[in-house]
């Protein structure tokens, strides 16, 4: 495969077509590596334990969760704030350390999700395809992973973003090397394997669980839910109904009691001058559109959805002890 020329005069569409061909040949390898990463977590049972390693895993998880929620999601996918071209590249590289694909692929997939949310065409809807397909099965469906063209032409005009997307594994291996430099092989096991898999599944829960479990403040054309537990795990992404109501907002926890760590960091970066024009919902947009009676009527559906999820987990994992 020939590399993508980095000339800014190259049409974005042509560059993305090259990325499509490259991604097709790498899809099987990526799927194999994803399985291998899951199996690698078992190495914790043969690796000496220490609380410093747990701290490394937690730190690696939190920092990279912020990278994917702020860099990939709120900036690249939704353009919820502005920044310099240099810091845009930093966000893209940090996002690629999460093993969630390159920045162009991630943004294109997410924009497609919003375009068809919980409708035919949504790449990971539990309403359309069930919990496990929405959670991780869609990654192995080539039909759900081929659209890299129209959704991200605004991003593909940057050759450096195309480079990161084409070489998405380099930041990931770099992060593994950093973990090794900090704590040797145990650092890779805890800071890389364990934290990466925890990060993946926490992110995927937004795709799967946040569309079937939680409360609805706003009437949207999908089944998005606000879920406080998921918000804690994902630094604010769990306020998913808020997000689908006002997608371009950098702030997803609309009220003070809705914890949104990613937004707090964005505001800090704004004070430091690294980002600007941070978008937030207007006062009118904050007014709930789901009435109390509708919200109460939705609770039985939530209960049934949780029952379906529990049944699926029991079928896959077996009954509890």
C-alpha positions as CSV (number, residue, x, y, z in Angstrom):
1,X,0.0,0.0,0.0
2,X,1.4,3.4,-0.9
3,X,1.3,6.1,1.7
4,X,-1.0,9.1,1.4
5,X,0.9,12.1,0.0
6,X,0.8,14.9,2.5
7,X,0.3,17.7,0.0
8,X,-2.6,20.0,1.2
9,X,-3.6,20.4,-2.5
10,X,-4.7,16.8,-2.7
11,X,-8.5,16.6,-2.7
12,X,-9.9,15.4,0.6
13,X,-12.2,12.9,-1.0
14,X,-9.3,11.2,-2.9
15,X,-7.3,11.0,0.4
16,X,-10.2,9.4,2.2
17,X,-10.8,6.9,-0.6
18,X,-7.2,5.8,-0.1
19,X,-7.9,5.6,3.6
20,X,-10.9,3.3,2.9
21,X,-8.8,0.9,0.9
22,X,-6.1,0.8,3.7
23,X,-8.7,0.3,6.4
24,X,-10.3,-2.6,4.6
25,X,-7.0,-4.5,4.5
26,X,-6.3,-3.7,8.2
27,X,-9.7,-4.5,9.5
28,X,-9.1,-8.2,10.2
29,X,-5.8,-7.4,11.9
30,X,-7.4,-4.8,14.1
31,X,-10.2,-7.3,15.1
32,X,-7.5,-9.9,16.0
33,X,-5.6,-7.3,18.1
34,X,-8.8,-6.3,19.9
35,X,-9.3,-9.9,21.0
36,X,-5.7,-10.2,21.9
37,X,-5.9,-7.1,24.1
38,X,-8.9,-8.6,26.0
39,X,-6.9,-11.8,26.6
40,X,-3.9,-9.8,27.7
41,X,-5.9,-8.5,30.7
42,X,-5.5,-12.0,32.2
43,X,-1.8,-11.2,32.7
44,X,-2.7,-9.4,35.9
45,X,-2.9,-12.8,37.6
46,X,0.7,-13.5,36.8
47,X,2.0,-10.0,37.3
48,X,3.2,-8.7,40.7
49,X,0.5,-6.5,42.2
50,X,1.1,-3.0,43.7
51,X,-1.1,0.0,44.4
52,X,1.2,2.1,42.3
53,X,0.3,0.0,39.3
54,X,-3.4,0.5,40.0
55,X,-2.8,4.2,40.2
56,X,-1.0,4.0,36.8
57,X,-4.0,2.2,35.4
58,X,-6.5,4.7,36.8
59,X,-4.4,7.7,35.6
60,X,-4.0,6.2,32.1
61,X,-7.8,5.6,32.0
62,X,-8.8,9.0,33.1
63,X,-6.4,10.9,30.9
64,X,-7.3,9.0,27.8
65,X,-11.0,9.1,28.6
66,X,-10.6,12.9,28.6
67,X,-8.7,12.7,25.3
68,X,-11.5,10.8,23.5
69,X,-14.4,12.7,25.1
70,X,-12.9,16.1,24.5
71,X,-10.6,15.6,21.4
72,X,-12.4,13.0,19.4
73,X,-16.0,13.6,20.5
74,X,-16.6,17.2,21.4
75,X,-14.0,18.8,19.2
76,X,-13.5,16.7,16.0
77,X,-17.0,15.2,15.7
78,X,-19.0,18.2,16.9
79,X,-16.7,21.2,16.7
80,X,-18.0,22.4,20.0
81,X,-15.1,24.8,20.4
82,X,-12.2,26.2,18.4
83,X,-8.5,25.8,18.8
84,X,-5.2,26.2,17.0
85,X,-4.1,23.8,14.3
86,X,-1.3,22.7,16.5
87,X,-3.5,21.8,19.5
88,X,-6.0,20.2,17.1
89,X,-3.1,17.8,16.2
90,X,-2.3,17.2,19.8
91,X,-6.0,16.3,20.5
92,X,-6.0,13.9,17.5
93,X,-2.8,12.1,18.6
94,X,-4.0,11.8,22.2
95,X,-7.3,10.4,21.0
96,X,-5.5,7.8,18.9
97,X,-3.9,6.4,22.1
98,X,-7.3,5.0,23.1
99,X,-7.4,2.2,20.5
100,X,-10.7,3.6,19.2
101,X,-9.6,4.2,15.6
102,X,-8.1,7.2,13.9
103,X,-9.6,10.7,14.2
104,X,-11.2,10.8,10.8
105,X,-12.8,7.4,11.2
106,X,-14.0,8.2,14.7
107,X,-15.6,11.5,13.7
108,X,-17.2,10.1,10.5
109,X,-18.7,7.2,12.4
110,X,-20.0,9.4,15.1
111,X,-21.5,11.9,12.7
112,X,-23.2,9.0,11.0
113,X,-24.6,7.9,14.3
114,X,-26.2,11.2,14.9
115,X,-27.6,11.5,11.4
116,X,-29.4,8.2,11.7
117,X,-29.6,7.9,15.5
118,X,-31.7,4.7,16.5
119,X,-32.9,4.5,12.9
120,X,-31.8,2.2,10.1
121,X,-28.3,3.4,9.2
122,X,-27.2,4.0,12.8
123,X,-23.9,2.1,13.1
124,X,-24.4,1.1,16.7
125,X,-28.1,1.3,17.8
126,X,-29.3,-1.1,20.5
127,X,-32.8,-0.2,19.4
128,X,-32.1,-1.5,15.9
129,X,-29.7,-4.4,16.5
130,X,-29.6,-5.2,20.2
131,X,-27.3,-4.6,23.1
132,X,-24.2,-6.6,22.2
133,X,-24.2,-5.5,18.5
134,X,-24.4,-1.8,19.7
135,X,-21.7,-2.4,22.3
136,X,-19.0,-4.2,20.3
137,X,-20.4,-6.3,17.6
138,X,-20.6,-3.4,15.1
139,X,-16.8,-3.2,15.1
140,X,-16.7,-6.5,13.3
141,X,-19.3,-5.5,10.7
142,X,-17.5,-4.1,7.7
143,X,-20.8,-2.7,6.4
144,X,-20.9,-0.4,9.4
145,X,-17.4,0.8,9.0
146,X,-16.9,2.0,5.5
147,X,-18.1,5.6,5.4
148,X,-15.1,7.9,5.6
149,X,-16.0,10.4,2.9
150,X,-18.7,13.0,3.1
151,X,-19.0,13.3,6.9
152,X,-15.4,14.6,7.6
153,X,-14.3,16.7,4.6
154,X,-13.8,19.6,7.0
155,X,-11.2,17.5,8.8
156,X,-9.7,15.7,5.9
157,X,-8.3,18.9,4.4
158,X,-5.6,18.8,7.1
159,X,-2.8,16.4,5.9
160,X,-1.6,15.9,9.5
161,X,-5.0,14.5,10.5
162,X,-4.9,12.2,7.5
163,X,-1.5,11.0,8.6
164,X,-2.6,10.3,12.2
165,X,-5.7,8.5,10.8
166,X,-3.6,6.4,8.4
167,X,-1.1,5.6,11.2
168,X,-3.5,5.3,14.1
169,X,-1.4,2.5,15.7
170,X,1.7,4.7,16.3
171,X,0.2,6.8,19.2
172,X,-1.2,3.6,20.7
173,X,2.2,1.9,20.7
174,X,3.8,5.1,21.9
175,X,1.4,5.0,24.9
176,X,2.4,1.4,25.6
177,X,6.1,2.5,25.5
178,X,5.4,5.3,28.0
179,X,3.8,2.8,30.4
180,X,6.9,0.5,30.0
181,X,9.2,3.4,30.7
182,X,7.3,4.2,33.9
183,X,7.0,0.7,35.4
184,X,8.4,-1.9,33.0
185,X,6.4,-4.9,31.9
186,X,3.9,-4.5,34.8
187,X,3.3,-1.0,33.6
188,X,2.2,-2.3,30.2
189,X,-0.1,-4.9,31.8
190,X,-1.8,-2.4,34.1
191,X,-1.3,1.0,32.5
192,X,-1.9,-0.2,28.9
193,X,-3.8,-3.5,28.7
194,X,-6.1,-3.1,31.7
195,X,-6.8,0.6,31.3
196,X,-7.3,0.4,27.5
197,X,-9.9,-2.4,27.8
198,X,-11.7,-0.6,30.7
199,X,-11.6,2.6,28.6
200,X,-13.1,0.8,25.5
201,X,-16.0,-0.7,27.4
202,X,-16.8,2.4,29.3
203,X,-17.0,4.3,26.0
204,X,-19.0,1.6,24.3
205,X,-21.5,1.7,27.1
206,X,-22.6,5.1,25.8
207,X,-23.4,3.5,22.5
208,X,-25.3,0.6,24.1
209,X,-26.6,1.3,27.6
210,X,-27.2,5.1,27.2
211,X,-29.9,4.4,24.7
212,X,-31.9,2.0,26.9
213,X,-31.3,2.9,30.5
214,X,-31.7,6.3,32.2
215,X,-34.0,9.3,32.2
216,X,-35.2,11.6,29.4
217,X,-35.4,15.4,29.9
218,X,-35.7,16.3,26.2
219,X,-37.8,14.9,23.4
220,X,-35.4,13.7,20.7
221,X,-36.0,11.4,17.7
222,X,-33.9,8.7,19.3
223,X,-34.0,6.8,22.6
224,X,-31.0,8.6,24.2
225,X,-30.9,8.7,28.0
226,X,-29.2,10.6,30.8
227,X,-27.4,8.2,33.1
228,X,-25.4,9.6,36.1
229,X,-23.3,6.4,36.6
230,X,-22.2,6.5,33.0
231,X,-21.4,10.2,33.3
232,X,-19.0,9.4,36.2
233,X,-17.3,6.6,34.2
234,X,-16.9,8.7,31.1
235,X,-16.2,12.2,32.5
236,X,-19.6,13.6,31.5
237,X,-20.6,11.6,28.4
238,X,-23.4,9.9,30.3
239,X,-25.7,12.9,30.0
240,X,-26.5,11.5,26.6
241,X,-30.1,12.8,26.2
242,X,-28.7,16.3,26.9
243,X,-26.1,15.7,24.2
244,X,-28.6,14.5,21.6
245,X,-30.8,17.5,22.3
246,X,-27.9,20.0,21.8
247,X,-25.2,18.1,20.0
248,X,-22.8,21.0,19.3
249,X,-22.5,22.0,23.0
250,X,-19.1,21.5,24.7
251,X,-21.1,21.2,27.9
252,X,-23.1,18.0,28.3
253,X,-23.9,18.2,32.0
254,X,-26.4,21.1,31.6
255,X,-26.9,21.8,35.3
256,X,-24.5,22.1,38.3
257,X,-25.4,18.8,39.7
258,X,-24.6,17.0,36.4
259,X,-20.9,16.2,36.7
260,X,-19.1,16.9,33.5
261,X,-15.3,16.7,34.1
262,X,-14.4,17.0,30.4
263,X,-16.2,20.3,30.2
264,X,-14.5,21.6,33.3
265,X,-11.1,20.9,31.7
266,X,-12.3,22.5,28.5
267,X,-13.1,25.7,30.5
268,X,-9.6,25.5,32.1
269,X,-8.1,25.3,28.6
270,X,-10.2,28.3,27.6
271,X,-8.7,30.3,30.5
272,X,-5.2,29.3,29.4
273,X,-6.0,30.5,25.8
274,X,-5.6,27.0,24.2
275,X,-9.3,26.9,23.1
276,X,-12.0,29.5,22.5
277,X,-15.5,30.0,21.3
278,X,-16.7,27.2,23.6
279,X,-20.3,26.5,22.7
280,X,-22.9,26.1,25.4
281,X,-26.7,25.7,25.2
282,X,-28.9,28.8,25.5
283,X,-31.3,29.3,28.3
284,X,-34.1,28.4,26.0
285,X,-32.5,25.2,25.0
286,X,-32.3,24.1,28.7
287,X,-36.0,24.0,29.1
288,X,-37.2,20.4,29.4
289,X,-39.4,19.2,26.5
290,X,-40.4,15.8,28.0
291,X,-43.3,16.3,30.4
292,X,-43.5,14.5,33.7
293,X,-46.2,12.2,32.5
294,X,-44.2,11.2,29.5
295,X,-41.1,10.6,31.6
296,X,-43.1,8.4,34.0
297,X,-44.5,6.4,31.1
298,X,-41.0,5.8,29.8
299,X,-39.9,4.1,33.1
300,X,-41.6,0.8,32.3
301,X,-39.8,0.8,29.0
302,X,-36.5,1.4,30.8
303,X,-37.3,-1.5,33.1
304,X,-38.0,-3.8,30.2
305,X,-34.8,-2.7,28.5
306,X,-32.7,-3.4,31.6
307,X,-34.3,-6.8,31.7
308,X,-33.3,-7.5,28.2
309,X,-29.7,-6.4,28.9
310,X,-29.6,-8.6,32.1
311,X,-31.0,-11.6,30.1
312,X,-28.4,-11.1,27.4
313,X,-25.6,-10.9,30.0
314,X,-26.8,-14.0,31.7
315,X,-27.0,-15.9,28.4
316,X,-23.5,-14.9,27.5
317,X,-21.7,-15.0,30.8
318,X,-23.8,-17.6,32.7
319,X,-25.6,-17.2,36.0
320,X,-24.0,-15.4,38.9
321,X,-22.4,-17.3,41.8
